């Protein structure tokens, strides 16, 4: 006699599978990936920024020359450094995305940190050039040389730059946090620093236009202020990237959270010798953990695996976890 299948049970199974698929889909959407690899997403965001930078730097150079504005020319140089930075990101992200191999046991994540470091250096170079140019013009003005008043096209270029670069900052920073990409966050600050420099340029150009020939010196003054703001941004980027390249530990709050996760298991005691560091977009955790020395090796191994999975749930699937299991020290009488 043939076995009759219960349609209700069958429909419930199909419905359950659909729910599981929908949940996985939603999870991917929440992480901002939506079937798109991390590398491709970084490429997409960077390409959008590079198109904006290419258009802006062209317009700024034209506006700076036609409007006779040193502040706008300084701003254009900054946009050029942004564009070159985008190219740098595209090159290094493709390298950092490579999986681990025989010569790179921990993967290629450090190349992303190197890119952040080079971005910081490019900001320092751009800032130095801007400040020096502004100081030279101010010195010439001090010795009686006339500075030509900037034109309205330079002011409109600065205002347009503020709008576009702030939008690019918000977009790039948000995706950088979602993808946990330090190089994207660094690049986002490149956009923000350009928006800030455009604010300084707009103020200097606007005041030089409205207050007349006597105050045209405000144009190079604005360019110097812009350069000094870039120095501060560059310092923060270099500080972070140098820390990662020199194996700086994770923040104290993060290490405390790691210890709490390890100690959340009742049969685990005294986590110690905790070592942490960042490898590009992922982190590495090494710790010594004590358990009852009478437990079977298989039980200890299973507990170590459970702790590892718990840490990866919190800090990402690519987190490098190394646990050294030790017996609990006997109580001395």
C-alpha positions as CSV (number, residue, x, y, z in Angstrom):
1,X,0.0,0.0,0.0
2,X,1.6,3.3,-1.0
3,X,2.5,5.8,1.7
4,X,0.4,9.0,1.5
5,X,2.3,12.2,2.1
6,X,0.8,14.8,4.3
7,X,0.3,17.9,2.2
8,X,0.3,20.1,5.2
9,X,3.6,18.8,6.4
10,X,5.1,19.2,2.9
11,X,3.8,22.7,2.5
12,X,5.1,23.6,6.0
13,X,8.6,22.3,5.0
14,X,8.6,24.4,1.8
15,X,7.4,27.4,3.8
16,X,10.2,26.8,6.3
17,X,12.8,26.7,3.6
18,X,11.5,29.9,2.1
19,X,11.7,31.6,5.6
20,X,15.3,30.4,6.0
21,X,16.3,31.7,2.6
22,X,14.5,35.0,3.3
23,X,16.3,35.3,6.7
24,X,19.7,34.7,5.0
25,X,18.9,37.3,2.3
26,X,17.9,39.8,5.0
27,X,21.1,39.1,6.9
28,X,23.2,39.8,3.8
29,X,21.2,43.0,3.2
30,X,21.8,44.0,6.8
31,X,25.6,43.6,6.4
32,X,25.4,45.7,3.2
33,X,26.8,43.0,1.0
34,X,23.7,41.7,-0.8
35,X,25.5,39.0,-2.8
36,X,28.4,41.4,-3.5
37,X,31.9,40.6,-2.2
38,X,33.6,43.0,0.1
39,X,36.3,43.8,-2.6
40,X,33.7,44.6,-5.3
41,X,31.8,46.9,-2.9
42,X,34.9,48.8,-2.0
43,X,35.7,49.1,-5.7
44,X,32.2,50.4,-6.4
45,X,32.3,53.0,-3.7
46,X,35.8,54.2,-4.6
47,X,34.9,54.4,-8.3
48,X,32.0,56.6,-7.5
49,X,34.3,58.9,-5.4
50,X,36.9,59.0,-8.2
51,X,34.4,60.1,-10.8
52,X,33.3,62.9,-8.5
53,X,36.9,63.9,-7.7
54,X,37.9,63.9,-11.4
55,X,34.9,66.2,-12.3
56,X,35.6,68.5,-9.3
57,X,39.3,68.9,-9.8
58,X,38.8,69.8,-13.4
59,X,36.2,72.4,-12.6
60,X,38.3,73.8,-9.6
61,X,41.4,74.2,-11.7
62,X,39.4,76.1,-14.4
63,X,37.6,78.2,-11.8
64,X,40.9,78.9,-10.0
65,X,42.6,80.1,-13.1
66,X,39.7,82.1,-14.5
67,X,38.8,83.5,-11.1
68,X,42.5,84.3,-10.1
69,X,42.1,82.6,-6.7
70,X,45.0,81.0,-4.9
71,X,42.6,79.5,-2.4
72,X,40.7,77.7,-5.2
73,X,43.9,76.5,-6.8
74,X,44.9,75.1,-3.4
75,X,41.5,73.4,-3.2
76,X,42.0,72.0,-6.7
77,X,45.4,70.5,-5.6
78,X,43.6,68.9,-2.7
79,X,41.0,67.4,-5.0
80,X,43.8,66.1,-7.2
81,X,45.3,64.3,-4.2
82,X,41.8,62.8,-3.6
83,X,41.7,61.5,-7.1
84,X,45.2,59.9,-6.8
85,X,44.2,58.5,-3.5
86,X,41.2,56.7,-5.1
87,X,43.6,55.1,-7.6
88,X,45.8,54.0,-4.7
89,X,42.8,52.4,-2.9
90,X,41.8,50.5,-6.1
91,X,45.3,49.0,-6.4
92,X,45.9,48.1,-2.8
93,X,42.4,46.7,-2.1
94,X,42.8,44.2,-5.0
95,X,46.0,43.0,-3.2
96,X,44.6,42.9,0.3
97,X,41.6,40.8,-0.9
98,X,43.9,37.9,-1.8
99,X,43.6,34.9,0.4
100,X,46.4,33.6,2.6
101,X,49.2,31.7,0.8
102,X,52.6,30.1,1.7
103,X,54.3,33.5,1.9
104,X,51.5,35.3,3.8
105,X,50.1,33.0,6.5
106,X,47.9,35.8,7.9
107,X,46.6,36.9,4.5
108,X,47.3,40.2,2.7
109,X,45.2,42.5,5.0
110,X,48.2,44.7,5.9
111,X,48.3,46.1,2.3
112,X,45.0,47.9,3.1
113,X,46.8,49.5,6.1
114,X,49.7,50.5,3.9
115,X,47.2,52.2,1.6
116,X,45.9,54.2,4.5
117,X,49.4,55.2,5.5
118,X,50.1,56.4,1.9
119,X,46.9,58.3,1.9
120,X,48.1,60.1,5.1
121,X,51.4,60.9,3.5
122,X,49.7,62.3,0.4
123,X,47.6,64.6,2.7
124,X,50.8,65.8,4.4
125,X,52.4,66.6,1.0
126,X,49.2,68.4,-0.3
127,X,48.9,70.4,3.0
128,X,52.6,71.4,2.9
129,X,52.3,72.7,-0.7
130,X,49.2,74.6,0.1
131,X,50.6,76.3,3.2
132,X,53.9,77.2,1.5
133,X,52.1,78.7,-1.5
134,X,49.8,80.8,0.9
135,X,52.7,82.0,2.9
136,X,54.7,83.1,-0.2
137,X,51.6,85.1,-1.4
138,X,51.1,86.7,2.0
139,X,54.8,87.7,2.1
140,X,54.5,89.3,-1.4
141,X,51.4,91.2,-0.3
142,X,53.2,92.4,2.9
143,X,56.0,93.8,0.7
144,X,53.5,95.8,-1.4
145,X,52.6,93.4,-4.2
146,X,48.9,93.6,-5.2
147,X,46.9,90.4,-5.1
148,X,44.2,90.2,-7.8
149,X,40.7,89.9,-6.4
150,X,39.1,86.5,-7.0
151,X,36.1,86.1,-9.3
152,X,32.7,84.8,-8.6
153,X,33.3,81.6,-10.5
154,X,35.9,80.6,-7.8
155,X,33.2,81.1,-5.1
156,X,30.6,79.0,-6.9
157,X,33.2,76.3,-7.4
158,X,33.9,76.2,-3.7
159,X,30.2,76.0,-2.7
160,X,29.6,73.2,-5.2
161,X,32.6,71.3,-3.8
162,X,31.3,71.6,-0.3
163,X,28.0,70.0,-1.3
164,X,29.5,67.2,-3.4
165,X,32.4,66.3,-1.1
166,X,30.2,66.1,2.0
167,X,27.8,63.8,0.2
168,X,30.8,61.6,-0.8
169,X,32.1,61.6,2.8
170,X,28.8,60.4,4.2
171,X,28.4,57.7,1.6
172,X,32.0,56.4,1.8
173,X,32.2,56.5,5.6
174,X,28.9,54.7,6.1
175,X,30.0,51.9,3.7
176,X,33.4,51.8,5.2
177,X,32.0,51.2,8.7
178,X,29.6,48.5,7.3
179,X,32.5,46.7,5.6
180,X,34.9,47.4,8.4
181,X,37.4,48.8,5.9
182,X,40.0,51.2,7.4
183,X,41.2,52.3,4.0
184,X,37.6,53.3,3.0
185,X,37.2,55.3,6.2
186,X,40.5,57.0,5.6
187,X,39.4,57.8,2.1
188,X,36.1,59.1,3.5
189,X,38.1,61.5,5.6
190,X,39.9,62.6,2.5
191,X,36.5,63.6,1.1
192,X,35.6,65.4,4.4
193,X,38.9,67.2,4.5
194,X,38.3,68.4,1.0
195,X,34.8,69.7,2.0
196,X,36.4,71.5,5.0
197,X,39.1,73.0,2.8
198,X,36.4,74.2,0.4
199,X,34.6,75.9,3.3
200,X,37.8,77.8,4.2
201,X,38.3,78.7,0.5
202,X,34.7,79.9,0.2
203,X,35.1,82.1,3.2
204,X,38.3,83.6,2.0
205,X,37.1,84.1,-1.6
206,X,33.8,85.5,-0.5
207,X,35.3,88.0,1.9
208,X,37.9,89.0,-0.6
209,X,35.1,89.7,-3.2
210,X,32.8,91.5,-0.9
211,X,35.3,93.6,1.1
212,X,37.2,94.8,-2.0
213,X,40.8,95.0,-3.2
214,X,42.1,96.0,0.3
215,X,41.2,92.6,1.7
216,X,42.3,90.3,-1.2
217,X,45.0,89.0,1.2
218,X,42.1,86.9,2.8
219,X,42.3,84.6,-0.2
220,X,45.8,83.2,0.6
221,X,45.0,83.4,4.3
222,X,42.1,81.0,3.6
223,X,44.5,78.7,1.7
224,X,46.8,78.5,4.7
225,X,43.9,77.7,7.1
226,X,42.9,74.9,4.7
227,X,46.4,73.5,4.7
228,X,46.6,73.4,8.5
229,X,43.3,71.6,8.7
230,X,44.7,69.0,6.3
231,X,47.7,68.5,8.6
232,X,45.5,67.5,11.5
233,X,43.5,65.0,9.4
234,X,46.7,63.5,8.0
235,X,48.1,63.2,11.6
236,X,45.1,61.1,12.7
237,X,45.3,58.8,9.6
238,X,49.0,58.3,10.0
239,X,48.7,57.6,13.8
240,X,46.1,54.9,13.2
241,X,47.9,53.2,10.3
242,X,51.3,53.3,11.9
243,X,49.8,51.7,15.0
244,X,48.4,48.8,13.0
245,X,51.7,48.4,11.0
246,X,53.6,48.2,14.3
247,X,51.2,45.7,15.8
248,X,49.5,48.0,18.2
249,X,47.0,46.2,20.5
250,X,43.3,46.7,20.2
251,X,41.6,49.2,22.5
252,X,41.3,48.3,26.2
253,X,37.5,48.1,25.9
254,X,37.8,45.5,23.1
255,X,40.2,43.4,25.0
256,X,38.0,43.5,28.1
257,X,35.1,42.3,25.9
258,X,37.2,39.4,24.6
259,X,38.0,38.3,28.1
260,X,34.3,38.5,29.1
261,X,33.4,36.3,26.2
262,X,36.0,33.7,27.2
263,X,34.9,33.8,30.9
264,X,31.2,33.4,29.9
265,X,31.8,29.6,29.9
266,X,31.5,28.1,33.4
267,X,34.3,25.5,32.9
268,X,36.9,28.1,31.7
269,X,39.1,30.0,34.1
270,X,41.8,32.6,34.2
271,X,42.2,33.8,30.6
272,X,45.7,35.4,30.4
273,X,48.5,36.4,28.1
274,X,45.9,38.0,25.8
275,X,47.4,39.4,22.7
276,X,45.5,41.3,20.0
277,X,46.2,43.2,16.8
278,X,44.5,44.3,13.6
279,X,45.3,42.8,10.2
280,X,43.7,45.1,7.7
281,X,39.9,44.6,8.1
282,X,40.1,41.7,10.5
283,X,41.6,41.2,13.9
284,X,43.8,38.5,15.5
285,X,43.3,37.2,19.0
286,X,45.7,35.0,21.0
287,X,45.0,33.9,24.6
288,X,45.9,31.3,27.2
289,X,42.9,29.6,28.9
290,X,42.8,27.3,31.9
291,X,40.5,24.3,32.3
292,X,40.3,21.2,34.6
293,X,43.4,19.1,33.8
294,X,41.4,15.9,34.4
295,X,39.0,16.6,31.5
296,X,39.5,14.4,28.4
297,X,41.4,16.1,25.5
298,X,38.4,15.9,23.3
299,X,36.3,17.9,25.8
300,X,38.9,20.6,26.0
301,X,39.2,20.8,22.3
302,X,35.4,21.1,21.9
303,X,35.4,23.9,24.4
304,X,38.2,25.7,22.6
305,X,36.3,25.4,19.4
306,X,33.1,26.8,21.0
307,X,35.0,29.8,22.3
308,X,36.6,30.4,18.9
309,X,33.1,30.4,17.2
310,X,31.8,32.8,19.9
311,X,34.6,35.2,19.2
312,X,34.1,35.0,15.5
313,X,30.4,35.7,15.9
314,X,31.2,38.9,17.7
315,X,34.3,40.1,15.7
316,X,33.7,38.6,12.2
317,X,34.1,35.2,10.6
318,X,37.6,36.0,9.4
319,X,38.9,36.8,12.9
320,X,42.1,34.9,13.6
321,X,41.8,33.1,16.9
322,X,44.5,31.1,18.7
323,X,43.8,29.6,22.1
324,X,46.4,27.8,24.2
325,X,44.7,25.5,26.7
326,X,46.3,24.9,30.1
327,X,45.4,22.9,33.2
328,X,44.1,24.8,36.2
329,X,46.9,25.4,38.7
330,X,46.6,23.3,41.8
331,X,45.7,25.3,45.0
332,X,48.8,25.6,47.2
333,X,48.2,24.6,50.9
